[in-house]
Amino acid sequence: MMRRQRVILLALAAAAVFAARPLQAQTVIVTVPAGASFNVSDVSASTTGTPNPVTVSYSTPLLFLGSQKLMISVRADSATFGGPGTTHIPASAVSWTTTASSGTPSNGTLSSTAYGEVYRSPANLNLFSTGSASVRWTLGPIAAAGLRSGTHTLTVRWRFEAI
């Protein structure tokens, strides 16, 4: 009985030591654009966003495992732009093309239900790693009868994760 109690006490002591260790979180400095705009002069033609391109970048990643990469994704906060009138531009009318000097850029279309990958860094991130992606936003032709002129806005949410 005494031996069993010692084993249990040792197991509890080991668990307490590991539980008391502070967790160290992965960190990285990221920069995303404040916004982009589309000056639509012809609703039947695609319009490139301004500025063109916008840059998403990272630097100083800390505590990433050797095989981990930084993935940058984006999604729309709502299914449609907000704006005047009752007809609204769908978020899915916005697409992007991405280029990057290193890592893997991805092209996509905005969605309010799922994040779309924009960029994936190379592996082996360390304190001195940096990277960026140039993103070109495009608003496709708008075939919405009843759409009113004026300012239409859409908020997007960026996600950064170690994978």
C-alpha positions in Angstrom: 0.0 0.0 0.0 2.8 2.4 0.9 4.5 1.8 -2.5 1.3 2.6 -4.4 0.9 5.9 -2.5 4.5 6.9 -3.4 3.9 6.2 -7.1 0.7 8.2 -7.0 2.5 11.1 -5.2 5.4 11.0 -7.7 2.9 11.1 -10.6 1.0 14.0 -9.0 4.3 15.9 -8.3 5.4 15.4 -11.9 2.1 16.6 -13.2 2.3 19.7 -10.9 5.8 20.6 -12.2 4.7 20.4 -15.9 1.5 22.3 -15.2 3.4 25.0 -13.4 5.6 25.7 -16.4 4.6 28.9 -18.2 3.3 28.4 -21.8 5.2 30.2 -24.4 3.1 31.4 -27.3 4.2 31.8 -30.8 4.4 35.4 -31.8 4.8 37.3 -35.1 4.5 40.9 -36.2 2.0 41.3 -39.0 1.0 44.3 -41.1 -2.3 44.4 -43.1 -3.7 47.1 -45.2 -6.1 49.6 -43.6 -8.4 49.2 -46.6 -8.9 49.2 -50.3 -11.5 51.1 -52.4 -13.0 50.6 -55.8 -13.9 53.6 -58.0 -16.5 52.1 -60.2 -17.2 54.0 -63.4 -18.8 51.2 -65.4 -20.8 48.5 -63.5 -20.5 46.1 -66.5 -16.6 46.0 -66.2 -14.2 44.7 -63.5 -12.6 47.4 -61.3 -9.2 47.1 -59.7 -8.9 48.1 -56.1 -6.8 51.1 -54.9 -4.1 51.0 -53.7 -2.9 48.4 -56.1 -1.4 46.2 -54.8 -1.8 46.2 -51.1 0.9 44.5 -49.0 0.4 41.9 -46.2 3.6 41.2 -44.4 5.2 39.5 -41.4 8.4 39.7 -39.5 10.1 38.5 -36.3 8.3 35.1 -35.9 9.2 33.5 -32.5 8.8 30.0 -31.3 7.6 28.4 -34.5 8.5 24.7 -34.9 10.8 23.9 -37.8 8.0 22.4 -39.9 5.4 25.1 -39.2 4.4 27.8 -41.6 2.5 31.0 -41.2 -0.8 31.0 -43.1 -2.6 34.3 -43.8 -6.3 34.1 -44.8 -9.2 36.6 -45.3 -13.0 36.5 -45.2 -15.8 39.0 -45.5 -17.7 39.9 -42.3 -21.0 39.9 -44.2 -22.4 38.4 -47.4 -23.0 41.8 -49.0 -21.6 45.3 -49.0 -23.5 47.8 -46.9 -24.7 50.9 -48.8 -27.6 53.0 -50.0 -30.8 51.4 -51.3 -32.1 47.8 -50.9 -29.9 46.2 -53.5 -26.4 45.4 -52.3 -23.2 44.1 -53.9 -22.3 40.5 -52.9 -19.0 40.0 -51.2 -18.3 37.2 -53.7 -18.0 39.9 -56.4 -14.5 40.6 -54.9 -11.6 38.4 -55.8 -7.8 38.7 -55.3 -4.6 37.7 -57.0 -1.5 37.4 -54.9 2.3 37.4 -55.7 5.1 36.8 -53.2 8.9 36.7 -53.4 9.0 33.6 -51.1 6.3 31.3 -49.8 3.2 30.3 -51.6 0.7 33.0 -52.7 -3.0 32.0 -53.3 -5.7 33.6 -55.4 -9.3 33.5 -54.3 -12.7 35.0 -54.0 -14.2 36.6 -50.8 -16.7 34.6 -48.9 -18.6 35.4 -45.7 -18.7 31.8 -44.6 -15.1 30.6 -45.1 -11.6 32.0 -44.9 -9.7 32.0 -48.2 -6.0 31.5 -48.1 -3.9 34.4 -49.3 -0.4 33.4 -48.4 1.6 30.6 -46.8 5.2 31.2 -45.6 8.1 28.9 -46.1 8.9 26.5 -43.2 11.8 27.0 -40.7 10.6 30.4 -39.5 12.9 32.1 -37.1 13.4 35.5 -35.4 15.0 36.9 -38.6 12.4 35.6 -41.1 10.4 38.1 -43.0 7.9 37.8 -45.8 5.2 39.6 -47.7 2.5 39.1 -50.3 1.2 41.7 -52.7 -2.5 41.4 -53.1 -4.5 42.9 -56.0 -8.2 43.2 -55.3 -10.7 43.1 -58.1 -14.4 43.9 -58.0 -16.2 42.0 -60.8 -19.0 43.4 -62.9 -22.1 44.2 -60.9 -25.2 42.9 -62.5 -27.6 44.1 -59.8 -30.7 45.9 -61.1 -31.6 48.6 -58.7 -28.1 49.2 -57.3 -27.8 52.9 -56.2 -24.7 55.0 -56.5 -22.9 56.0 -53.4 -20.5 54.6 -50.9 -20.7 50.8 -50.4 -18.5 49.3 -47.7 -17.5 45.8 -46.7 -15.3 44.8 -43.7 -12.9 41.9 -44.0 -11.3 39.9 -41.2 -7.7 38.7 -41.5 -6.6 35.4 -39.9 -3.0 34.4 -39.1 -2.2 30.9 -37.9 0.7 28.6 -37.5 0.1 25.4 -39.4 
